[in-house]
Amino acid sequence: MPRHVPLYADDFTFTSPQDDQFDKAAFFDRRFPTADRMTEQRLLPVVPADDELVFVHYAYKLTTGARHHNVEAITVRDGLIREVQVLFGGSA
């Protein structure tokens, strides 16, 4: 049986132009369920900024057919995601 390996730190925070520092529970409750609105997502450039910070550019398509792109600043420490800051890109 596979062992559960955590990806998000207990002190994880999520911030976007619409959300101000949600904790881990609020992120999974309020933001993560929206993933079912996407039909496609692909990674574009992923650029490390330093030992803990990476910028991720990605594009996605919604079930409505609309296409968008975003950039996220993701902090990873001790092998766990500690923080995600979403910088919206807009329509593609």
VOGU-3710 file (C-alpha; in Angstrom, 3 decimals, decimal comma):
1> mprhvplyad> 0,000/0,000/0,000  1,435/3,445/-0,951  2,562/5,654/1,877  1,021/9,135/2,060  3,708/11,738/1,460  2,798/15,342/2,300  3,365/17,980/-0,365  2,123/21,062/1,494  3,617/22,205/4,803  1,344/22,547/7,819
11> dftftspqdd> 2,056/26,304/7,832  1,284/26,659/4,087  -0,222/29,971/2,906  -1,888/30,879/-0,392  -2,207/34,443/-1,671  -3,660/35,789/-4,910  -5,214/39,069/-6,016  -8,511/37,595/-4,744  -7,260/35,858/-1,574  -5,123/37,169/1,280
21> qfdkaaffdr> -2,940/34,521/2,904  -5,339/31,599/3,159  -4,041/28,810/5,366  -3,797/25,218/4,173  -7,342/24,258/5,215  -8,913/27,319/3,563  -6,898/26,716/0,380  -8,192/23,178/-0,033  -11,712/24,199/0,990  -12,079/27,384/-1,075
31> rfptadrmte> -9,577/27,303/-3,934  -8,655/23,755/-4,827  -12,194/22,570/-5,738  -12,129/24,969/-8,700  -9,703/22,626/-10,483  -12,672/20,785/-12,010  -13,371/23,923/-14,076  -10,234/23,240/-16,122  -10,029/20,912/-19,090  -6,349/21,472/-19,829
41> qrllpvvpad> -3,298/22,831/-18,040  0,299/22,981/-19,206  3,513/24,244/-17,728  5,357/26,976/-19,564  8,685/28,306/-18,201  9,603/27,236/-14,673  12,384/29,463/-13,384  14,242/29,006/-10,094  14,920/32,346/-8,379  16,967/31,024/-5,447
51> delvfvhyay> 17,285/27,925/-3,257  13,667/28,159/-2,055  11,744/30,191/-4,636  10,587/29,160/-8,108  8,416/31,061/-10,589  5,984/28,881/-12,530  4,247/30,127/-15,683  1,330/27,996/-16,833  -1,581/28,125/-19,259  -4,982/26,550/-18,821
61> klttgarhhn> -8,307/26,144/-20,594  -11,642/26,291/-18,776  -14,695/24,164/-19,488  -16,200/27,330/-21,057  -13,432/27,278/-23,681  -11,741/30,401/-22,266  -7,950/30,253/-22,118  -5,837/31,951/-19,436  -2,300/32,038/-18,103  -0,824/32,784/-14,674
71> veaitvrdgl> 2,496/33,030/-12,922  2,978/31,693/-9,398  5,821/32,351/-6,990  6,185/29,108/-5,021  8,347/28,782/-1,917  9,603/25,263/-1,160  11,525/24,543/2,025  12,542/21,172/3,460  10,817/19,458/0,535  7,390/20,996/1,252
81> irevqvlfgg> 5,440/23,794/-0,414  5,308/26,611/2,158  3,756/29,424/0,174  2,089/30,099/-3,168  1,569/33,620/-4,452  -0,499/33,811/-7,630  0,162/36,680/-10,022  -2,690/36,579/-12,558  -1,745/36,791/-16,198  -5,167/37,114/-17,823
91> sa> -6,710/35,786/-20,996  -4,479/34,026/-23,477
//
